[in-house]
């Protein structure tokens, strides 16, 4: 190998996938250190991004742009600010810098693509109009994928697999003949219900929908079903212990899912199960429960999911090339992390979990100072929200400091802390009180990836000696005294979104883009 020209070796390494490239890094470190091409490929994966199409822009320029992009996110040096008004009682979807809402009385989807100066992405807005009503939809902008459930004169019983860009049949999905007379008749239609349920003609009997790679799934009546959206083949079906459309479930990767169920021993708590589902290339029965976590807080919400590809030592001691992680609140002061670790060959996955005190993860807060006494339930919920991005963690915390309230005729002050559930769930109220706006201050929890945070001990509850920077974003509005307002946060591709909801479901998104 040493006899080959360096350029040839670099070209060979550059065509490897990220797992293989990282595995080769230990055996041939000098090529990685001296090649900007290989460094660029690794940084792309560590940043959760992929390379753009060939152009006149050199690798060195792309590397510099990517480093600038990561620095901008770490220091919150946003380049533009936009506002998007959301129709009342609308539940938007977020994916990879794209926001989609239902419009035109349920027969259209309005798509907002947020700009990114650093990635040279221009803002764009378009509308997809259909000749039927839309019951539910889910999308994945990275795959130009839109899966929607139509609602017309027949029961809402299929997923239509379309493109997000123009609403036409997705080219990667195998078309089928459809007996539904509509423009999208040539699109792949995935049947939600089995023949046993056709007679019931029950609408809206599906629960949470999720997409991960080639797979799409939802809760249908008593079953959790997963299909391959490219073929329409049903990959897995799990009969749930009891029908519960509010049940949460998520893909951990292309082979595992996580779902919650009631803890029969303690009605006030839940348990989480990690199961392997059948893949098209796998002959495993697919119903194996590989992990069960009991006695969780009653209302856990998934905070975020992402993949870390850089090599690291996981909390359970495995030397892993890649990890998938899910985050749940498990108590008032701790965070549950469910982690799937793979070895260098991508086999022998190991699933583990750990509890982390939230004080070690706090990296952002919004300060709200009430001016009057009127706040209900002074004890208040104490939940938290974490947003995961490939370079690290952001934790949003909402404070109401020195709240004065009366209880049984006694007036006294208390430091009231209130957390907001769920980074992608804008249906809950974060804070409902008479407040005065302050500013958002974001600290960076270790300017690196989660594997580095684990190695330095911050994720394991140890005291971190690192100095945090604290860039600030002034709130783009003044909260009016006496007007209840809900503030929520989300990460959406290249944007940090602060949502303000007031009145009868009216919302406005304030997007800081990078």
VMD Tcl script that draws the C-alpha trace (Angstrom):
set ca {
  {0.00 0.00 0.00}
  {2.89 2.32 0.74}
  {4.07 1.90 -2.84}
  {0.89 3.36 -4.28}
  {0.70 7.09 -4.96}
  {-1.04 9.02 -2.21}
  {-3.59 10.41 -4.67}
  {-4.68 6.89 -5.63}
  {-5.10 5.81 -2.00}
  {-7.11 8.93 -1.17}
  {-9.38 8.33 -4.18}
  {-10.01 4.77 -2.99}
  {-10.76 5.85 0.58}
  {-13.04 8.66 -0.62}
  {-15.52 6.21 -2.18}
  {-15.97 4.28 1.09}
  {-19.01 4.86 3.25}
  {-18.50 6.66 6.52}
  {-18.28 3.52 8.67}
  {-15.55 2.03 6.49}
  {-13.75 5.36 6.27}
  {-13.68 5.73 10.05}
  {-12.50 2.14 10.44}
  {-9.60 2.88 8.07}
  {-8.67 6.02 9.96}
  {-6.95 4.06 12.72}
  {-4.87 2.01 10.25}
  {-3.94 4.87 7.92}
  {-4.04 8.07 9.95}
  {-1.54 9.95 7.81}
  {-3.83 9.87 4.79}
  {-6.68 11.31 6.81}
  {-4.51 14.01 8.33}
  {-3.02 15.07 5.02}
  {-6.11 14.80 2.81}
  {-8.66 17.59 2.92}
  {-10.99 15.38 0.85}
  {-11.17 12.72 3.58}
  {-11.42 15.32 6.33}
  {-14.29 16.93 4.44}
  {-16.16 13.62 4.11}
  {-15.83 12.92 7.84}
  {-16.88 16.45 8.82}
  {-19.89 16.20 6.52}
  {-21.08 13.04 8.25}
  {-20.32 14.42 11.72}
  {-22.40 17.50 10.84}
  {-25.31 15.37 9.67}
  {-25.03 16.61 6.09}
  {-24.19 15.27 2.64}
  {-22.25 16.80 -0.22}
  {-23.97 18.80 -2.91}
  {-23.78 18.19 -6.67}
  {-20.50 18.67 -8.55}
  {-19.67 22.30 -9.26}
  {-16.77 24.69 -9.64}
  {-16.55 25.09 -5.86}
  {-13.40 23.33 -4.66}
  {-13.24 20.89 -1.76}
  {-11.25 23.42 0.26}
  {-13.97 26.04 -0.25}
  {-16.67 23.54 0.70}
  {-14.70 22.57 3.79}
  {-14.39 26.22 4.82}
  {-18.11 26.79 4.22}
  {-19.00 23.75 6.33}
  {-16.75 24.88 9.18}
  {-18.33 28.34 9.01}
  {-21.77 26.73 9.08}
  {-20.95 24.68 12.19}
  {-19.45 27.71 13.90}
  {-22.54 29.77 13.12}
  {-24.77 27.16 14.76}
  {-22.49 26.86 17.76}
  {-22.38 30.62 18.31}
  {-25.89 31.33 16.99}
  {-24.67 33.91 14.48}
  {-27.81 33.74 12.37}
  {-27.84 35.38 8.94}
  {-31.53 36.08 8.35}
  {-34.80 36.35 10.21}
  {-38.21 35.46 8.82}
  {-41.75 35.21 10.14}
  {-44.41 32.74 9.01}
  {-48.03 33.08 10.06}
  {-49.79 29.76 10.61}
  {-53.57 29.42 10.16}
  {-55.50 28.72 13.32}
  {-55.77 25.16 14.59}
  {-53.05 24.02 12.20}
  {-50.47 21.42 13.16}
  {-47.40 22.05 10.96}
  {-44.80 19.47 9.99}
  {-41.05 20.17 10.08}
  {-38.28 18.47 8.13}
  {-34.83 19.54 7.00}
  {-35.51 23.27 6.78}
  {-39.04 22.85 5.39}
  {-42.32 23.74 7.10}
  {-45.60 22.36 5.72}
  {-49.11 23.38 6.77}
  {-52.61 22.45 5.60}
  {-54.49 25.21 3.77}
  {-57.46 25.80 1.45}
  {-59.94 24.15 3.81}
  {-57.92 20.97 4.00}
  {-57.37 20.44 0.26}
  {-53.93 22.01 -0.10}
  {-50.51 21.93 1.53}
  {-48.46 25.12 1.77}
  {-44.72 24.42 1.77}
  {-42.21 26.94 3.16}
  {-38.53 26.30 2.44}
  {-36.44 28.37 4.80}
  {-33.31 30.04 3.43}
  {-29.72 29.30 4.38}
  {-27.10 31.82 3.38}
  {-24.23 29.55 4.38}
  {-25.54 26.65 2.29}
  {-26.72 28.95 -0.51}
  {-30.32 27.83 -0.21}
  {-32.91 30.41 -1.23}
  {-36.27 30.84 0.44}
  {-39.17 29.42 -1.49}
  {-42.89 28.84 -1.01}
  {-45.26 26.70 -3.05}
  {-48.68 25.11 -2.71}
  {-49.74 21.54 -3.48}
  {-53.45 21.32 -4.32}
  {-55.38 18.04 -4.41}
  {-58.87 17.07 -5.52}
  {-59.55 15.48 -2.14}
  {-59.32 16.46 1.49}
  {-56.23 15.69 3.54}
  {-56.85 13.76 6.73}
  {-53.21 13.46 7.85}
  {-49.77 13.78 6.29}
  {-46.12 13.25 7.08}
  {-43.08 14.22 5.05}
  {-39.33 13.80 4.78}
  {-37.79 16.69 2.85}
  {-34.42 14.94 2.54}
  {-36.09 12.26 0.38}
  {-38.58 14.61 -1.32}
  {-41.20 12.37 0.27}
  {-44.80 13.22 1.13}
  {-47.09 10.53 2.54}
  {-50.67 11.62 3.06}
  {-53.96 10.01 3.99}
  {-56.79 11.31 1.78}
  {-60.18 12.09 3.19}
  {-63.03 12.05 0.69}
  {-66.21 10.09 0.04}
  {-64.48 6.84 0.94}
  {-62.84 6.04 4.24}
  {-59.33 7.37 4.84}
  {-57.71 4.00 4.31}
  {-54.49 4.51 2.33}
  {-51.13 6.23 2.41}
  {-50.46 7.96 -0.92}
  {-46.72 8.17 -1.62}
  {-45.98 11.45 -3.43}
  {-43.18 13.95 -3.90}
  {-43.00 17.01 -1.69}
  {-41.73 19.18 -4.54}
  {-44.75 18.84 -6.85}
  {-47.24 16.41 -5.30}
  {-46.80 13.83 -8.06}
  {-46.20 10.08 -7.60}
  {-42.81 9.47 -6.05}
  {-40.42 8.00 -8.65}
  {-38.88 5.57 -6.12}
  {-42.25 4.08 -5.12}
  {-43.60 1.24 -7.24}
  {-46.87 2.40 -8.84}
  {-50.01 0.34 -8.53}
  {-53.35 0.50 -10.22}
  {-55.77 2.38 -8.01}
  {-59.53 2.35 -8.05}
  {-59.60 5.89 -6.70}
  {-60.27 8.47 -9.40}
  {-57.87 11.27 -8.68}
  {-54.83 12.92 -10.24}
  {-52.50 10.93 -8.03}
  {-54.10 7.61 -9.09}
  {-50.78 6.26 -10.35}
  {-49.11 6.80 -6.97}
  {-48.33 3.92 -4.68}
  {-51.29 3.49 -2.31}
  {-50.50 1.62 0.91}
  {-53.58 0.06 2.50}
  {-53.85 0.98 6.17}
  {-56.55 -1.50 7.19}
  {-56.75 -5.24 6.85}
  {-59.78 -6.76 5.16}
  {-61.23 -7.59 8.60}
  {-61.67 -3.87 9.32}
  {-63.05 -2.77 5.95}
  {-66.64 -3.16 7.09}
  {-66.22 -0.73 9.97}
  {-65.42 2.28 7.75}
  {-63.97 4.03 10.79}
  {-62.12 7.23 10.02}
  {-59.15 8.72 11.84}
  {-58.35 5.46 13.60}
  {-54.63 5.92 13.14}
  {-52.15 7.30 15.62}
  {-48.68 8.79 15.39}
  {-46.92 8.44 12.02}
  {-43.16 8.17 11.55}
  {-40.71 7.91 8.64}
  {-37.19 6.53 8.79}
  {-35.28 5.80 5.59}
  {-37.32 3.33 3.52}
  {-39.88 2.73 6.27}
  {-43.12 4.40 7.24}
  {-45.42 3.38 10.06}
  {-48.43 4.32 12.14}
  {-50.76 2.96 14.79}
  {-53.92 1.55 13.18}
  {-56.62 0.50 15.63}
  {-54.94 -2.13 17.85}
  {-51.88 -2.57 15.65}
  {-48.58 -0.83 15.10}
  {-47.79 -1.32 11.40}
  {-44.63 -0.61 9.44}
  {-44.36 -0.64 5.64}
  {-41.61 -0.15 3.09}
  {-42.87 2.96 1.33}
  {-40.95 2.14 -1.85}
  {-42.61 -1.25 -2.34}
  {-45.78 -0.97 -0.27}
  {-44.90 -4.23 1.47}
  {-45.93 -4.51 5.13}
  {-42.74 -5.26 7.02}
  {-44.06 -5.62 10.54}
  {-47.20 -5.69 12.61}
  {-47.40 -5.59 16.38}
  {-50.66 -6.17 18.25}
  {-50.65 -3.64 21.07}
  {-51.86 -4.66 24.54}
  {-54.67 -2.09 24.43}
  {-55.86 0.35 21.75}
  {-54.29 3.73 22.40}
  {-53.97 6.20 19.55}
  {-51.98 8.57 21.76}
  {-49.28 5.95 22.14}
  {-45.81 7.11 21.20}
  {-43.44 5.07 19.09}
  {-40.30 5.89 17.11}
  {-37.74 4.30 14.84}
  {-34.40 3.78 16.54}
  {-32.81 2.79 13.23}
  {-33.66 0.60 10.23}
  {-34.11 -2.44 12.47}
  {-35.42 -1.27 15.85}
  {-38.37 0.68 17.18}
  {-39.19 2.10 20.61}
  {-42.75 2.31 21.90}
  {-44.39 2.98 25.24}
  {-47.16 1.14 27.05}
  {-48.94 1.40 30.36}
  {-47.23 -0.03 33.39}
  {-49.84 -2.34 34.88}
  {-48.10 -2.37 38.24}
  {-48.13 1.41 38.53}
  {-50.84 3.37 36.66}
  {-48.88 6.58 37.18}
  {-45.88 5.38 35.18}
  {-45.03 3.93 31.79}
  {-42.57 1.44 30.44}
  {-40.65 1.63 27.16}
  {-39.93 -1.35 24.94}
  {-37.29 -1.65 22.25}
  {-38.18 -4.25 19.60}
  {-36.63 -5.47 16.40}
  {-38.95 -5.32 13.41}
  {-38.66 -7.42 10.28}
  {-36.66 -5.90 7.41}
  {-36.97 -7.03 3.81}
  {-33.47 -8.52 3.90}
  {-33.91 -10.15 7.30}
  {-35.40 -13.57 8.06}
  {-35.63 -12.92 11.79}
  {-39.21 -13.24 13.11}
  {-38.98 -9.60 14.08}
  {-40.93 -9.65 17.33}
  {-38.01 -9.88 19.72}
  {-38.12 -7.41 22.62}
  {-34.49 -6.55 23.29}
  {-34.93 -3.96 26.03}
  {-37.61 -2.96 28.53}
  {-37.40 0.11 30.75}
  {-39.99 0.41 33.51}
  {-41.18 3.08 35.94}
  {-40.84 6.07 33.65}
  {-42.53 9.36 34.26}
  {-46.16 9.22 33.20}
  {-45.98 11.47 30.14}
  {-42.63 10.96 28.42}
  {-42.10 12.73 25.14}
  {-39.44 12.00 22.59}
  {-37.12 14.95 22.48}
  {-35.07 14.20 19.41}
  {-33.29 11.45 17.53}
  {-30.11 11.55 15.53}
  {-27.06 9.61 14.48}
  {-23.46 10.14 15.51}
  {-21.01 8.56 13.11}
  {-17.73 9.57 14.68}
  {-15.95 6.85 16.57}
  {-16.27 6.94 20.33}
  {-16.42 4.87 23.46}
  {-20.02 4.51 24.56}
  {-21.16 4.55 28.21}
  {-21.32 0.76 28.26}
  {-17.70 0.49 27.14}
  {-18.23 -0.54 23.53}
  {-15.90 0.94 20.96}
  {-18.50 2.00 18.40}
  {-18.35 3.49 14.93}
  {-21.89 4.77 15.03}
  {-24.75 5.33 17.44}
  {-28.43 6.07 17.31}
  {-29.95 7.78 20.33}
  {-33.41 8.66 21.60}
  {-34.05 11.09 24.44}
  {-36.91 10.93 26.95}
  {-37.64 12.76 30.18}
  {-37.65 10.13 32.90}
  {-38.01 12.25 36.01}
  {-38.07 15.86 37.10}
  {-34.31 16.15 37.14}
  {-32.99 13.52 34.75}
  {-32.98 12.51 31.11}
  {-33.22 8.99 29.74}
  {-30.99 8.25 26.75}
  {-31.65 5.06 24.79}
  {-28.64 4.24 22.68}
  {-27.94 1.72 19.94}
  {-24.23 1.06 19.41}
  {-22.76 -0.74 16.41}
  {-19.31 -2.21 16.07}
  {-16.94 -1.33 13.24}
  {-18.47 -3.88 10.89}
  {-21.98 -2.58 11.50}
  {-23.06 -5.80 13.19}
  {-23.71 -7.02 16.72}
  {-25.76 -3.99 17.80}
  {-25.95 -3.36 21.51}
  {-28.80 -1.37 23.04}
  {-28.35 0.31 26.39}
  {-29.69 3.26 28.31}
  {-28.57 5.67 31.00}
  {-30.07 8.43 33.13}
  {-28.43 11.85 32.98}
  {-29.10 14.75 35.39}
  {-30.49 17.63 33.40}
  {-28.26 20.12 35.16}
  {-25.35 18.74 33.14}
  {-27.21 19.36 29.89}
  {-28.57 22.87 30.36}
  {-27.36 25.07 27.52}
  {-30.15 27.56 26.86}
  {-32.89 29.32 28.70}
  {-35.59 31.88 28.20}
  {-36.10 34.28 31.07}
  {-39.64 35.46 31.73}
  {-40.46 37.72 34.67}
  {-44.15 37.91 35.65}
  {-45.28 41.29 36.90}
  {-48.40 40.23 38.82}
  {-49.50 37.49 41.16}
  {-51.89 35.55 38.92}
  {-50.29 32.20 38.24}
  {-52.20 28.99 38.74}
  {-50.77 25.81 40.21}
  {-47.70 27.28 41.93}
  {-46.07 23.88 42.26}
  {-46.20 23.54 38.48}
  {-44.83 20.84 36.16}
  {-41.09 20.58 35.83}
  {-40.33 19.04 32.48}
  {-37.60 19.79 29.98}
  {-36.82 19.99 26.31}
  {-33.63 18.98 24.55}
  {-32.83 19.55 20.90}
  {-30.21 17.35 19.32}
  {-28.04 18.43 16.45}
  {-25.13 16.42 15.15}
  {-22.55 18.70 16.74}
  {-24.07 18.67 20.20}
  {-27.03 19.45 22.41}
  {-29.22 22.44 23.03}
  {-31.43 22.48 26.09}
  {-34.24 25.01 26.25}
  {-35.39 26.00 29.72}
  {-38.17 28.41 30.64}
  {-37.90 30.42 33.83}
  {-40.43 32.50 35.67}
  {-38.35 34.02 38.42}
  {-39.56 35.20 41.81}
  {-43.21 34.55 41.12}
  {-45.50 36.12 43.69}
  {-48.73 34.25 44.33}
  {-51.32 33.83 47.06}
  {-52.32 30.54 48.60}
  {-54.77 30.26 51.49}
  {-54.42 33.96 52.21}
  {-50.62 33.87 52.46}
  {-48.42 35.72 49.99}
  {-44.92 34.51 49.35}
  {-42.39 34.23 46.55}
  {-41.06 31.14 44.83}
  {-38.66 30.45 42.02}
  {-40.91 28.77 39.48}
  {-39.38 26.64 36.73}
  {-41.46 25.42 33.85}
  {-40.28 23.25 30.98}
  {-41.77 22.72 27.54}
  {-42.33 19.21 26.19}
  {-41.21 18.09 22.77}
  {-39.12 19.91 20.19}
  {-41.51 19.19 17.33}
  {-44.79 19.36 19.24}
  {-46.38 22.82 19.12}
  {-49.69 21.75 20.62}
  {-48.72 22.15 24.27}
  {-48.52 25.44 26.13}
  {-45.10 26.30 27.45}
  {-46.15 29.13 29.68}
  {-49.49 30.84 30.23}
  {-49.18 33.89 32.41}
  {-48.88 37.65 32.31}
  {-45.27 38.08 31.30}
  {-42.73 40.55 30.07}
  {-40.31 39.49 27.33}
  {-36.59 39.16 27.91}
  {-34.09 37.43 25.66}
  {-32.90 33.99 24.68}
  {-29.42 33.08 25.83}
  {-27.84 29.96 24.41}
  {-24.74 28.28 25.78}
  {-22.83 25.64 23.90}
  {-22.45 22.35 25.72}
  {-19.03 21.36 24.48}
  {-18.30 22.59 20.96}
  {-18.28 19.09 19.56}
  {-20.36 15.99 19.13}
  {-22.09 13.90 21.70}
  {-19.33 11.29 21.74}
  {-16.89 13.94 22.94}
  {-19.35 15.01 25.63}
  {-19.62 11.41 26.80}
  {-15.84 11.03 26.91}
  {-15.37 14.20 28.95}
  {-17.95 12.92 31.43}
  {-20.58 15.63 31.03}
  {-23.22 13.15 29.91}
  {-22.57 10.96 32.95}
  {-23.39 13.66 35.45}
  {-19.83 14.65 36.26}
  {-18.87 18.27 36.60}
  {-17.55 19.68 33.36}
  {-14.66 22.14 33.60}
  {-15.31 23.68 30.19}
  {-16.16 27.34 29.80}
  {-19.47 27.90 28.01}
  {-19.98 30.77 25.63}
  {-23.33 32.57 25.78}
  {-24.47 34.24 22.56}
  {-27.82 35.96 22.85}
  {-30.80 36.35 20.51}
  {-33.18 39.22 21.34}
  {-36.78 38.11 21.15}
  {-38.38 39.49 17.96}
  {-41.49 40.65 19.77}
  {-42.62 42.14 23.05}
  {-44.94 39.99 25.11}
  {-47.89 42.19 25.98}
  {-48.88 42.42 29.58}
  {-52.09 40.56 30.32}
  {-52.06 38.48 27.10}
  {-51.50 34.74 27.63}
  {-48.89 33.53 25.14}
  {-47.41 30.11 24.47}
  {-43.74 30.05 23.49}
  {-42.24 26.97 21.87}
  {-38.91 26.10 20.31}
  {-37.84 23.80 17.48}
  {-34.84 23.03 15.32}
  {-35.75 22.77 11.64}
  {-32.81 22.04 9.37}
  {-30.91 25.31 9.13}
  {-33.28 27.28 11.34}
  {-33.93 27.86 15.01}
  {-37.66 28.47 15.31}
  {-39.41 30.27 18.14}
  {-43.17 29.93 17.87}
  {-45.65 32.28 19.47}
  {-49.24 31.14 19.87}
  {-52.01 33.34 21.14}
  {-55.77 33.69 21.02}
  {-57.82 30.95 19.35}
  {-54.99 28.90 17.90}
  {-53.25 31.66 15.93}
  {-49.51 31.13 15.59}
  {-46.51 32.92 14.19}
  {-43.15 31.27 13.62}
  {-40.00 33.34 14.02}
  {-37.23 31.55 12.12}
  {-33.58 32.44 12.67}
  {-31.73 30.88 9.74}
  {-28.04 30.22 9.31}
}
mol new
graphics top color blue
foreach p $ca { graphics top sphere $p radius 0.5 }
foreach p [lrange $ca 0 end-1] q [lrange $ca 1 end] { graphics top cylinder $p $q radius 0.2 }
display resetview
